[in-house]
């Protein structure tokens, strides 16, 4: 079959989404499959030449017209206008038709309506579970926009990719989707992390403390930077432990608030804020950190704990829905609402070197258990299983329901 693969924002600045997409593409390109691949992407990206895949660039400007047309079609439907509403005619859909795509896979939750069967990926439904966070309700990708996407795409998907049982249950519950159409494929550990050999001297210009905690996350409210600051204060005043913390990531609206709290708590000498850093820098930050602290309120899976596992960095993570399933016994879990709990867990790791070493070994084992190769093989199996259904109709005809 002709398989489409859709990349929406394939840039390093997109953070975890880019890491995930890049990792999947590397596995996809090296794998021998019986299907022809067509990669649809936005922006100016360079792709490997040693692949038989066809790369098709999309243009954001033309998509504005498509959105206006879709809004107009919806308005006609609401007003009861009986004139036939055209099928989707976006730039993506035109390329899908011209290249005779049989099925398309949206690697990340970003997607567009199409006329062919598709696989849809769901990372989280936090706008339903925690709609009070501003980044899923009143700014950025608005609550209504998220809901419109999921209500449009999920019921029509040939297959839905969930990261674990918690994610599957949320999809089935909130959108009444038959469970047999939801497939569990956990987030994979990036292969390149498992073979990291780069020189530690890459960090020499950052003047980092010998013992620091690491939190790589953009400054969204749900990332919960505040609980780390409060825990640092407790460690200093109650346990006489003075840790540094390295924050990486871009400002998404919450940085000024966090900076004000740093000053209020008098932690300026404990915080190292590096902003967005390259992959090479981030890898060495992991390997030299005392521990990753990941207090995000969002689940059901997160990428940084997997990165830390693969690089021999102990993990202290928030106990949110799906965390135990993803991390198993390889991480210390804590209540993300409780800075005292976090402080106790950091102190536990500090006082027990044998336990820290055991967590590192467990993390390495867990990281190697499920890779991007496994993930891609899972996707191809879903597509192969769907092929006997897809062959029931041609790509050329327009079918009318009688």
C-alpha positions, 0 to 999 in steps of 0.5 A, a space after each residue: 500500500 501507499 502509506 502517508 506519514 504526516 509531520 506537522 511541526 518537525 523542528 527542534 524547538 518543538 521539544 519532545 514532539 521533535 525528539 519523538 518524530 525524529 526517532 520514529 523516522 530513523 527507525 522507519 527509514 531503516 526498516 524493510 517494509 513492503 509498502 511505499 512511504 510518502 512523508 508529508 511535512 511543513 517547513 524546510 527540513 533536510 531528510 536522509 537521501 538513503 531512503 526510498 520514501 517520497 518527501 512532499 512539502 506542504 505550505 502553511 499559507 494555502 492551509 488558511 484558505 482551507 480553514 476558511 472553507 471548512 468554517 464556511 461549510 460548517 456554517 452552511 450545515 448549521 443554517 440548513 443549506 442543502 447544497 452539497 458540501 464538498 469533500 475536504 480539499 486541503 492541500 494535504 488532501 490533494 496530494 493524498 489523492 494525486 499520490 494514491 495514498 491508501 492510509 495516512 498516519 498522523 505521528 503526533 496529535 496534530 492532524 488535518 481532515 482527509 478523505 482516506 483512512 488514517 491512524 491517529 495518535 493521542 498523547 494525552 487528553 488533559 484538556 478533559 482531565 484538567 481543563 483549569 490549566 490555562 494552556 489547555 483552556 484559554 491560551 495557545 491551543 484552546 480547549 475548544 480547538 482541542 475538543 473540535 480536533 478530537 471529536 472530528 478525528 477520533 470517531 473516524 480513525 481506522 486506528 488510534 494509538 494510545 501510549 498505555 492502558 490509562 490513555 486507552 481508558 481515557 479515549 474510550 471514556 471521553 469519546 465513546 470509542 470502541 476499544 478494539 480500534 485503540 492500540 497501545 504502543 508505549 513511547 519508545 526510548 530514543 535509540 541514540 541515547 542508549 549509545 551516547 559517547 560524547 565528551 563531558 567537556 561540552 558543559 565546561 562553559 556552563 559552570 554547573 554545580 557538582 550536584 544538581 537536579 535537572 528539569 528539562 521542560 518548557 515553562 508551562 503552568 502544568 510543568 509545575 516548576 514551583 514545587 521544585 522551588 518550594 522543595 529546594 527551600 525545605 531541603 535547605 532549611 529543614 535538611 541542610 541540603 543545598 542543591 542546584 537545579 538546572 532548568 532548560 526549556 523555552 518560555 511559554 508564558 509562565 517564566 516571569 512568574 517562576 522567576 519572581 518566585 525564585 527571588 521571593 524564596 531567595 533561591 537565585 544562587 540555586 537556579 541555573 536557567 539555560 533556556 532552549 539547549 541543543 540535543 548534545 548539551 541536554 544529553 550531557 546534562 542528564 548524564 551529569 545530573 544527580 537526578 531528573 526531577 519531573 513534577 508535571 501534572 500531565 500524563 499518561 506518559 512523558 518523554 524525559 523520564 525515558 531519556 533519563 533512564 537511557 542515560 543512567 540518570 535516576 528519576 524522581 517523577 510525579 505520580 500521575 495517571 499512567 506513571 506507574 505503568 510507564 516507569 514501573 519500579 525504575 523511578 521514585 514517584 511523589 505527589 506533585 502537589 506536595 513539596 514536602 514529599 518531593 523534598 523527602 524523596 530527594 533526601 532519600 536518594 541523597 542518603 542512600 547511594 545503593 538505592 540510587 545505583 539500583 534505580 540507575 540499573 533499573 532505568 537502563 533495563 527499562 529503557 532498552 525494553 521498548 525502542 522506536 524500532 518496536 514502536 514502528 513495527 507495531 504501527 506496520 502491524 496495524 497497517 498490515 492488519 488493516 490492508 484486507 479491509 482497505 483493498 475492498 475499494 479503489 482509490 479512484 471512485 467516489 462512493 455514495 451511501 444508498 
